[in-house]
Amino acid sequence: MARRAVLPLLLGLAGGLLASAVLGRILEGAIAGRTEESAFSLLERVGPDVEAVLAAGGDPKDAVDRVGRQLALRATLVATDGRVLGDSGVDRSRLDALESHAGRPEVRDALRTGRGVEARFSSTLGHRLVYAATRLRSGEVLRLAFPEKDLAAWEAPYRRRVLLVSAAAGLLAGAIVVRLRFRHAAELDLVLRAVESVSQGRRPANPGAVSEETAAVHSALGDLLDRESERNEAVLRQETVSRAIFEGIPTGLLVVDRELSLLDANAAALGLLRLPPGALRRGEHVLELVREKAVTDLLREALETGRAAGPLRLATGSGDLELRAEAIRVSGEAISGRPAAVAILREAASPRPS
């Protein structure tokens, strides 16, 4: 019972954690989208002020520092050639030493399309940031940077809630499966015992008071056993009749597979070949019984074309033996041990006296 309970619970928990991971990715995407919308909304709001300062010939550093203080975010102004004109997160004395920002993905996208977003590690500040940039009417790019750790901290409570709800739902689903498994375990054991009885040729025992489904299975198994017994009796009768015909026919018959291994030979064939009744050894090559290459050539031709015929001369202790042989392909299956061709042997007609 413990083993039956553990697996569904583990599967349920795994399913819940998987759902949590999927929902977490959806939540992350939603938060990223919301952050992007908020960032561009802020840029649209403060962008005109920076544009006004630039148009009036004012110091862009002061405008950028003011934007950074107002929004409590890092603000950066980048010229069309990539030079940093102002950065609220960097001391003014270090601005000229900053490398060109023309190759930054968000700046490049903003210069080309008007907007750009990118998340990466900032070598200047030493942690990951989400950058959102927009192109001003004068051509410069105004960029805001959001600390990714702040976004993660804001997102964490929702992630925990999603995780707990998903895990609880998974465990609940597992508990339902466990309940159903225990409910049907007893009747499943009855069905298994009934199948075992049928496999041994015995009718299933009366299951007693069980569900309608289990009773129907027991009844069907009993009917199946009856039909199988009747079929086996019919097959046995047919095999007996077929064997009697095979042995009693006066024409010699040799049965081989695709590899020309001998599968059967009737009494007439052994008699025509002047062989004792115990000479047949099933599975050996036909040449071990009929030591004449013409036999294999005839059978191979029949396997390829469907039918072949010709005279057969065999050397025996009492002289040469002449037979008329015909081979017929009976199956195209290239399976060892399955009948593939039959050789039909008859005595050659004696020449009429002149």
Secondary structure, 3 states (H helix, E strand, C coil): CHHHHHHHHHHHHHHHHHHHHHHHHHHHHHHHHHHHHHHHHHHHHHHHHHHHHHHCCCCHHHHHHHHHHHHCCEEEEECCCCCEEEECCCCHHHHHHCCCCCCCHHHHHHHHHCEEEEEEEECCCCEEEEEEEEECCCCCEEEEEEEHHHHHHHHHHHHHHHHHHHHHHHHHHHHHHHHHHHHHHHHHHHHHHHHHHHHCCCCCCCCCCCCHHHHHHHHHHHHHHHHHHHHHHHHHHHHHHHHHHHHHCCCEEEEECCCCEEEEECHHHHHHCCCCHHHCCCCCEHHHHCCCHHHHHHHHHHHHHCEEEEEEEEEECCEEEEEEEEEEECCCCCCCCCCCEEEEEEECCCCCCC
